[in-house]
């Protein structure tokens, strides 16, 4: 995952998940990033936490992909606290 594909939106972090020959847009909540991946309330913290645990975060996202669902920028795969 290239870091330029990761975007900090304040309350959530967006990234692309390579899956089945395409890229699924994913959002993970700040709450989940703070609770499970050590993010804190400072600039770039979500990106830094993601960089440390990208493999684990992507693996969990891949587990939650629902076959047949069309994920788009307006309908991303969303990861929240309860997903970890």
RONUKE-56726 format. One record per residue: x, y, z of N, C-alpha, C, O in turn. Coordinates in Angstrom, 2 decimals. Layout:
BEGIN
        nu        nv        nw       cau       cav       caw        cu        cv        cw        ou        ov        ow
         X         Y         Z         X         Y         Z         X         Y         Z         X         Y         Z
...
REM end
This chain:
BEGIN
        nu        nv        nw       cau       cav       caw        cu        cv        cw        ou        ov        ow
      0.85     -1.19      0.00      0.00      0.00      0.00      0.89      1.23      0.00      1.72      1.41      0.88
      0.70      2.07     -0.96      1.47      3.31     -1.04      0.85      4.34     -0.12     -0.37      4.45     -0.01
      1.71      5.11      0.56      1.21      6.07      1.53      0.33      7.13      0.89     -0.54      7.69      1.56
      0.55      7.43     -0.40     -0.29      8.45     -1.04     -1.73      7.96     -1.22     -2.61      8.77     -1.49
     -1.97      6.68     -1.07     -3.32      6.15     -1.16     -4.07      6.28      0.16     -5.27      6.00      0.22
     -3.39      6.72      1.21     -3.97      6.82      2.54     -4.29      8.28      2.82     -3.43      9.14      2.69
     -5.55      8.54      3.21     -5.98      9.93      3.44     -6.58     10.07      4.83     -7.49      9.33      5.20
     -6.07     11.04      5.58     -6.59     11.34      6.91     -7.71     12.37      6.77     -7.49     13.49      6.31
     -8.90     11.98      7.17    -10.06     12.87      7.07    -10.53     13.34      8.45    -11.67     13.78      8.61
     -9.65     13.26      9.42     -9.98     13.74     10.77    -10.67     12.69     11.61    -10.07     12.12     12.52
    -11.95     12.44     11.32    -12.71     11.45     12.08    -12.53     10.04     11.54    -12.95      9.07     12.18
    -11.91      9.92     10.39    -11.68      8.60      9.80    -10.49      8.65      8.85    -10.07      9.72      8.40
     -9.97      7.47      8.57     -8.85      7.32      7.65     -9.35      6.54      6.44    -10.03      5.53      6.59
     -9.03      7.01      5.25     -9.41      6.31      4.04     -8.21      5.66      3.40     -7.12      6.23      3.39
     -8.41      4.46      2.85     -7.35      3.79      2.11     -7.97      2.85      1.09     -9.14      2.50      1.18
     -7.17      2.46      0.13     -7.62      1.52     -0.89     -7.17      0.11     -0.56     -6.02     -0.10     -0.17
     -8.07     -0.84     -0.70     -7.78     -2.24     -0.43     -7.76     -3.00     -1.74     -8.81     -3.17     -2.37
     -6.58     -3.48     -2.17     -6.55     -4.31     -3.39     -7.36     -5.59     -3.13     -7.11     -6.30     -2.16
     -8.31     -5.87     -4.02     -9.16     -7.05     -3.82     -9.72     -7.51     -5.16    -10.37     -6.73     -5.87
     -9.48     -8.75     -5.50    -10.04     -9.38     -6.70     -9.84     -8.53     -7.96    -10.76     -8.36     -8.76
     -8.63     -8.00     -8.12     -8.30     -7.27     -9.34     -8.78     -5.83     -9.38     -8.65     -5.16    -10.40
     -9.33     -5.35     -8.27     -9.78     -3.97     -8.19     -9.31     -3.37     -6.87     -8.63     -4.05     -6.09
     -9.66     -2.14     -6.62     -9.33     -1.51     -5.34    -10.62     -1.04     -4.68    -11.38     -0.27     -5.24
    -10.84     -1.53     -3.47    -12.03     -1.18     -2.71    -11.70      0.00     -1.80    -10.71     -0.06     -1.07
    -12.50      1.08     -1.84    -12.29      2.18     -0.91    -12.75      1.76      0.50    -13.84      1.23      0.68
    -11.89      2.02      1.47    -12.18      1.64      2.85    -12.04      2.86      3.76    -11.16      3.70      3.56
    -12.93      2.96      4.75    -12.83      3.98      5.79    -12.72      3.25      7.13    -13.49      2.33      7.41
    -11.78      3.67      7.95    -11.68      3.14      9.30    -11.82      4.32     10.27    -11.20      5.36     10.07
    -12.62      4.15     11.29    -12.92      5.25     12.19    -11.70      5.64     13.03    -10.86      4.80     13.36
    -11.62      6.92     13.38    -10.56      7.39     14.28    -10.65      6.64     15.60     -9.62      6.26     16.18
    -11.87      6.41     16.08    -12.06      5.70     17.34    -11.39      4.33     17.31    -10.70      3.96     18.26
    -11.59      3.58     16.24    -10.96      2.26     16.11     -9.44      2.39     16.00     -8.70      1.60     16.58
     -8.98      3.39     15.25     -7.53      3.59     15.08     -6.88      3.94     16.42     -5.77      3.50     16.70
     -7.57      4.72     17.24     -7.01      5.08     18.55     -7.04      3.89     19.51     -6.07      3.62     20.21
     -8.16      3.19     19.53     -8.34      2.09     20.48     -7.43      0.89     20.17     -6.83      0.31     21.08
     -7.33      0.53     18.90     -6.64     -0.71     18.55     -5.26     -0.53     17.91     -4.46     -1.46     17.91
     -4.98      0.65     17.39     -3.74      0.81     16.64     -2.87      1.97     17.13     -1.91      2.35     16.45
     -3.20      2.53     18.28     -2.33      3.51     18.91     -2.32      4.91     18.34     -1.42      5.69     18.64
     -3.30      5.25     17.52     -3.38      6.62     17.00     -3.69      7.56     18.16     -4.35      7.18     19.13
     -3.23      8.79     18.04     -3.49      9.81     19.06     -4.02     11.06     18.37     -4.07     11.12     17.14
     -4.41     12.05     19.16     -4.96     13.29     18.61     -3.83     14.24     18.22     -3.56     15.22     18.92
     -3.18     13.96     17.12     -2.16     14.87     16.60     -2.07     14.68     15.09     -2.46     13.64     14.56
     -1.54     15.70     14.39     -1.44     15.60     12.93     -0.66     14.35     12.49      0.35     13.99     13.09
     -1.14     13.73     11.44     -0.51     12.55     10.83     -0.58     11.29     11.69     -0.06     10.25     11.28
     -1.21     11.35     12.86     -1.25     10.19     13.74     -1.99      9.01     13.11     -1.56      7.87     13.25
     -3.10      9.28     12.42     -3.83      8.18     11.79     -2.97      7.50     10.73     -2.93      6.27     10.65
     -2.28      8.29      9.94     -1.42      7.71      8.90     -0.27      6.92      9.50      0.08      5.85      9.00
      0.31      7.44     10.57      1.42      6.73     11.21      0.95      5.40     11.80      1.62      4.38     11.66
     -0.19      5.43     12.47     -0.74      4.20     13.05     -1.07      3.19     11.95     -0.82      2.00     12.10
     -1.63      3.68     10.86     -1.95      2.80      9.74     -0.67      2.18      9.18     -0.62      0.98      8.90
      0.37      3.00      9.00      1.64      2.50      8.45      2.22      1.38      9.31      2.78      0.42      8.79
      2.08      1.50     10.61      2.61      0.47     11.53      1.84     -0.84     11.41      2.43     -1.92     11.52
      0.53     -0.76     11.20     -0.32     -1.95     11.25     -1.12     -2.18      9.97     -2.17     -2.82      9.99
     -0.61     -1.67      8.85     -1.36     -1.78      7.59     -1.72     -3.21      7.23     -2.84     -3.48      6.78
     -0.80     -4.14      7.43     -1.07     -5.52      7.06     -2.26     -6.08      7.85     -3.13     -6.74      7.28
     -2.29     -5.82      9.15     -3.39     -6.31      9.99     -4.71     -5.61      9.62     -5.75     -6.27      9.53
     -4.66     -4.30      9.41     -5.88     -3.55      9.07     -6.43     -4.01      7.73     -7.64     -4.21      7.58
     -5.55     -4.19      6.75     -6.01     -4.65      5.44     -6.56     -6.07      5.50     -7.55     -6.38      4.84
     -5.95     -6.92      6.30     -6.44     -8.30      6.43     -7.84     -8.31      7.02     -8.71     -9.06      6.56
     -8.07     -7.48      8.04     -9.41     -7.43      8.65    -10.42     -6.86      7.66    -11.54     -7.36      7.56
    -10.02     -5.82      6.92    -10.91     -5.25      5.91    -11.28     -6.32      4.88    -12.44     -6.44      4.50
    -10.29     -7.08      4.43    -10.54     -8.12      3.43    -11.53     -9.16      3.97    -12.36     -9.67      3.22
    -11.44     -9.47      5.26    -12.37    -10.42      5.88    -13.81     -9.91      5.84    -14.75    -10.71      5.83
    -13.98     -8.59      5.82    -15.31     -8.00      5.91    -15.93     -7.63      4.56    -17.07     -7.16      4.50
    -15.18     -7.84      3.48    -15.73     -7.57      2.15    -16.90     -8.51      1.90    -16.79     -9.72      2.07
    -18.01     -7.95      1.49    -19.21     -8.74      1.19    -19.27     -8.99     -0.32    -19.37     -8.04     -1.09
    -19.22    -10.26     -0.74    -19.28    -10.55     -2.17    -20.54     -9.97     -2.79    -21.63    -10.03     -2.22
    -20.38     -9.39     -3.97    -21.51     -8.85     -4.70    -21.83     -7.40     -4.38    -22.60     -6.77     -5.10
    -21.24     -6.86     -3.31    -21.46     -5.45     -2.98    -20.53     -4.60     -3.83    -19.34     -4.90     -3.98
    -21.07     -3.54     -4.39    -20.27     -2.61     -5.19    -19.78     -1.48     -4.29    -20.54     -0.56     -3.96
    -18.52     -1.56     -3.90    -17.95     -0.52     -3.04    -17.44      0.63     -3.92    -16.72      0.41     -4.89
    -17.82      1.84     -3.54    -17.41      3.03     -4.28    -16.98      4.10     -3.28    -17.08      3.90     -2.07
    -16.51      5.24     -3.79    -16.14      6.34     -2.90    -17.33      6.79     -2.06    -17.16      7.20     -0.91
    -18.54      6.70     -2.63    -19.75      7.08     -1.89    -20.31      5.93     -1.06    -21.18      6.15     -0.21
    -19.83      4.72     -1.29    -20.28      3.54     -0.55    -19.06      2.67     -0.21    -18.93      1.56     -0.71
    -18.16      3.20      0.65    -16.95      2.44      0.97    -17.23      1.33      1.97    -18.28      1.31      2.62
    -16.30      0.42      2.10    -16.30     -0.55      3.19    -15.93      0.25      4.44    -14.92      0.95      4.44
    -16.72      0.14      5.50    -16.48      0.93      6.70    -16.10      0.01      7.86    -16.79     -0.98      8.13
    -15.00      0.34      8.52    -14.55     -0.41      9.70    -14.72      0.49     10.93    -14.23      1.62     10.96
    -15.40     -0.04     11.93    -15.62      0.68     13.18    -15.09     -0.16     14.35    -14.52     -1.23     14.16
    -15.28      0.35     15.54    -14.79     -0.34     16.75    -15.21     -1.80     16.80    -14.41     -2.68     17.12
    -16.47     -2.06     16.49    -17.00     -3.42     16.63    -16.42     -4.41     15.63    -16.66     -5.61     15.73
    -15.65     -3.92     14.66    -15.09     -4.81     13.64    -13.74     -5.40     14.06    -13.15     -6.21     13.33
    -13.25     -5.00     15.24    -11.93     -5.51     15.69    -12.04     -6.27     16.99    -11.03     -6.76     17.50
REM end
